[in-house]
Amino acid sequence: MEVNTFLAIKDRLNYNDTIDEQRKYVLLIIEILKINQEVIKEGLPALEKHIQDDKLPFLLKKGLSLVHYAMEPQMIETILLNIAIVNCMDGLTALICLDGALSIQKMYSPDITKELLCSYLSPDLSDELNEEAGKLKLDGGSPLSTKELQKLLNGAERQCFIDNRAGLIVKGCLV
């Protein structure tokens, strides 16, 4: 996120929320991490069902929709920021949705997305997020195991794959 984005929305940040009121941000980040992990495993078509999910904030659904339709990151940021400002949305929710959608678009590993979104939380809530994220068993930051490599190499058919681990995209075909 650029400094201009933060400055445009900083007046909407509420610094007086209690820890209990801030827990909604942890739940939002957990949902984003689940979506992130699903997209890493299944690709961008996995976003379709989340775009229709009434439980997600409108801004996140809009961001996922724009990602699904392959809009450029700067345009997504501009559109989501305009929506947040015009509709007087909670600033922290807007920032989390914006960075969450852009992280998914960039195919960041869920671990990287977690670190980015965790930076919006207080230390107490960061610990809570890390604990909750640990239950998700996020996949995407570890290298392929020997067993996984053998499985790919021993395949009878030609197998093409895209692997996104630690934020790097590796493409290849095995014969």
C-alpha positions as CSV (number, residue, x, y, z in Angstrom):
1,M,0.0,0.0,0.0
2,E,1.3,3.4,-0.8
3,V,1.6,6.3,1.6
4,N,-1.1,8.2,-0.3
5,T,-3.6,5.4,0.4
6,F,-2.9,5.5,4.1
7,L,-3.2,9.3,4.2
8,A,-6.5,9.2,2.4
9,I,-8.0,6.8,4.9
10,K,-6.2,7.7,8.2
11,D,-9.0,9.8,9.5
12,R,-11.3,6.7,9.4
13,L,-9.0,4.8,11.8
14,N,-10.5,4.3,15.2
15,Y,-7.8,4.1,17.9
16,N,-10.3,3.7,20.8
17,D,-11.5,0.2,20.0
18,T,-11.2,-2.2,22.9
19,I,-9.4,-5.5,22.4
20,D,-12.8,-7.2,22.2
21,E,-14.0,-4.8,19.5
22,Q,-10.7,-5.4,17.6
23,R,-11.2,-9.2,17.5
24,K,-13.3,-8.7,14.4
25,Y,-10.1,-7.8,12.6
26,V,-8.5,-11.1,13.6
27,L,-11.6,-13.0,12.2
28,L,-11.5,-11.0,9.0
29,I,-7.8,-11.8,8.5
30,I,-8.4,-15.5,9.2
31,E,-11.0,-15.5,6.5
32,I,-8.6,-13.8,4.1
33,L,-5.9,-16.4,4.9
34,K,-8.3,-19.3,4.2
35,I,-9.2,-17.7,0.8
36,N,-5.5,-17.1,0.1
37,Q,-4.7,-20.7,0.8
38,E,-7.5,-22.0,-1.3
39,V,-6.4,-19.8,-4.3
40,I,-2.8,-21.0,-4.0
41,K,-4.0,-24.6,-4.2
42,E,-6.9,-24.2,-6.7
43,G,-6.1,-21.1,-8.7
44,L,-8.2,-17.9,-9.2
45,P,-11.4,-19.7,-10.1
46,A,-11.7,-20.6,-6.4
47,L,-12.6,-16.9,-5.8
48,E,-16.0,-17.3,-7.5
49,K,-17.7,-18.8,-4.4
50,H,-16.2,-16.2,-2.1
51,I,-17.4,-13.4,-4.2
52,Q,-21.0,-14.6,-3.5
53,D,-20.4,-15.1,0.3
54,D,-22.7,-12.8,2.2
55,K,-20.6,-13.2,5.4
56,L,-17.6,-11.4,3.9
57,P,-17.4,-7.6,4.0
58,F,-18.6,-5.9,0.8
59,L,-15.2,-4.3,0.2
60,L,-13.4,-7.7,0.4
61,K,-15.9,-9.3,-2.0
62,K,-15.5,-6.4,-4.4
63,G,-11.7,-6.7,-4.2
64,L,-11.8,-10.5,-4.9
65,S,-14.2,-9.8,-7.8
66,L,-11.7,-7.4,-9.3
67,V,-8.8,-9.9,-8.8
68,H,-10.9,-12.6,-10.4
69,Y,-11.4,-10.5,-13.5
70,A,-7.6,-9.8,-13.7
71,M,-7.7,-6.0,-13.1
72,E,-4.4,-4.3,-12.5
73,P,-3.3,-3.8,-8.8
74,Q,-3.3,0.0,-9.0
75,M,-6.8,0.0,-10.4
76,I,-8.0,-2.4,-7.7
77,E,-6.4,-0.2,-5.0
78,T,-8.0,3.0,-6.5
79,I,-11.5,1.4,-6.7
80,L,-11.5,-0.1,-3.2
81,L,-10.1,3.1,-1.7
82,N,-12.8,5.2,-3.4
83,I,-15.5,2.8,-2.2
84,A,-14.1,3.0,1.4
85,I,-13.9,6.8,1.4
86,V,-17.3,7.5,-0.2
87,N,-19.1,5.0,2.0
88,C,-17.4,6.2,5.2
89,M,-16.1,2.7,5.9
90,D,-14.1,1.7,9.0
91,G,-10.5,2.5,8.0
92,L,-8.8,-0.6,9.4
93,T,-11.3,-2.9,7.8
94,A,-10.7,-1.1,4.5
95,L,-6.9,-1.4,4.8
96,I,-7.1,-5.1,5.7
97,C,-9.5,-5.9,2.8
98,L,-7.4,-3.9,0.3
99,D,-4.1,-5.5,1.3
100,G,-5.7,-8.9,1.6
101,A,-7.2,-8.7,-2.0
102,L,-3.9,-7.5,-3.4
103,S,-1.9,-10.2,-1.6
104,I,-4.2,-12.9,-3.1
105,Q,-3.8,-11.3,-6.5
106,K,0.0,-11.4,-6.2
107,M,-0.3,-15.0,-5.1
108,Y,1.6,-14.4,-1.9
109,S,2.0,-17.4,0.3
110,P,-0.5,-17.3,3.2
111,D,2.4,-16.9,5.6
112,I,3.5,-13.7,3.9
113,T,-0.1,-12.4,3.8
114,K,-0.4,-13.2,7.5
115,E,2.7,-11.1,8.3
116,L,1.4,-8.2,6.2
117,L,-2.1,-8.2,7.7
118,C,-0.8,-8.9,11.2
119,S,1.1,-5.5,11.0
120,Y,-2.3,-3.8,11.4
121,L,-2.9,-5.4,14.8
122,S,-1.8,-4.7,18.4
123,P,0.8,-7.1,19.8
124,D,-1.9,-8.9,21.9
125,L,-4.0,-9.4,18.8
126,S,-1.0,-10.4,16.7
127,D,-0.4,-13.2,19.1
128,E,-4.0,-14.2,18.9
129,L,-3.9,-14.2,15.1
130,N,-0.7,-16.3,15.1
131,E,-2.4,-18.8,17.4
132,E,-5.5,-19.0,15.2
133,A,-3.5,-19.1,12.0
134,G,-1.5,-22.0,13.5
135,K,-4.8,-24.0,13.6
136,L,-5.2,-23.4,9.9
137,K,-2.0,-25.3,9.0
138,L,-1.2,-22.8,6.3
139,D,0.5,-24.3,3.4
140,G,2.6,-22.4,0.9
141,G,5.8,-21.4,2.7
142,S,7.6,-24.7,2.8
143,P,9.7,-26.3,0.1
144,L,8.6,-29.6,-1.6
145,S,9.5,-32.7,0.3
146,T,11.5,-35.5,-1.2
147,K,8.3,-37.6,-1.2
148,E,6.4,-34.9,-3.1
149,L,9.3,-34.6,-5.6
150,Q,9.4,-38.3,-6.1
151,K,5.6,-38.4,-6.7
152,L,5.9,-35.7,-9.4
153,L,8.9,-37.4,-11.0
154,N,7.3,-40.9,-11.0
155,G,4.1,-39.8,-12.6
156,A,3.1,-42.0,-15.6
157,E,1.6,-39.2,-17.5
158,R,2.9,-35.9,-18.5
159,Q,2.2,-33.6,-15.5
160,C,2.2,-29.8,-15.7
161,F,2.2,-27.9,-12.5
162,I,2.4,-24.5,-11.0
163,D,3.9,-24.4,-7.5
164,N,3.8,-21.3,-5.3
165,R,5.9,-21.7,-2.2
166,A,7.3,-18.8,-0.2
167,G,5.9,-16.3,-2.7
168,L,7.8,-17.7,-5.7
169,I,6.0,-19.2,-8.7
170,V,7.7,-22.2,-10.2
171,K,6.2,-23.5,-13.5
172,G,7.2,-26.8,-15.1
173,C,6.2,-29.9,-16.9
174,L,7.3,-33.3,-16.0
175,V,7.5,-36.0,-18.7
